[in-house]
Amino acid sequence: MRDKSLSVREDHYTCLVDLCGRAGRLKDVLKFINSVEAKPSGSVYGAVLSACNVHGEVSIAKEEGKMEEAAEMRMKMKERGLKKPPGCSWIRLEFRMHAFVVGDLSHPQFEALDWVVTDLSNKMRKNKNMTSEVEEDEFLAI
C-alpha cells in the first residue's frame, strides 16, 4: 500500500480477496495473501475457499490447507445449532449509510445497483485471463 495516511484493516483485505476471488483471479489472490505482512484471518481464508468452491479449484483450496479446518468448524457450528450470519456490506454516500445484506432485495435502488454489480463482475471475469502476468499495481487497481 502506497498511501501511508490510510490504515488498512483486516476487512479491507477480506473484501479485496473476496472480489478478486469472485472474478476467478485465485492465483493473484494467493500471491497477494503471501505478500501481505499480516497473517491472514479466518475471514480471508473463508473468502478464498468460497472462491475455490465457485470456480471448482479444489487443488488450490487443498494447497492452502484450510479446507479441513473450515469443514470441521462448519460441523461444530451445525452440531451446536449455530448459523453463520449472512454477509453484509456497508457504504457511506454523502451523509447516509447504506447496508447490503446477502439475499435482501429491499433497497430502493436494488435493480440499478444489481445492474452495476453484474456489469462489474462481467468485466472482471473478462479480464481474469490476465492474471498470470499482472503487475501488483494492476491487481490492486481493480
C-alpha positions, 0 to 999 in steps of 0.5 A: 500500500502506497498511501501511508495516511490510510490504515488498512484493516483486516476487512479491507483485505477480506473484501479485496480477496473476496472480489478478486476471488469472485472474478476467478483471479485465485492465483493473484489472490494467493500471491497477494495473501503471501505478500501481505505482512499480516497473517491472514484471518479466518475471514480471508481464508473463508473468502478464498475457499468460497472462491475455490468452491465457485470456480471448482479449484479444489487443488488450490483450496487443498494447497492452502490447507484450510479446507479441513479446518473450515469443514470441521468448524462448519460441523461444530457450528451445525452440531451446536445449532449455530448459523453463520450470519449472512454477509453484509456490506456497508457504504457511506454516500454523502451523509447516509449509510447504506447496508447490503445484506446477502439475499435482501432485495429491499433497497430502493435502488436494488435493480440499478445497483444489481445492474452495476454489480453484474456489469462489474463482475462481467468485466472482471471475469473478462479480464481474469485471463490476465492474471498470470502476468499482472503487475501488483499495481494492476491487481490492486487497481481493480 
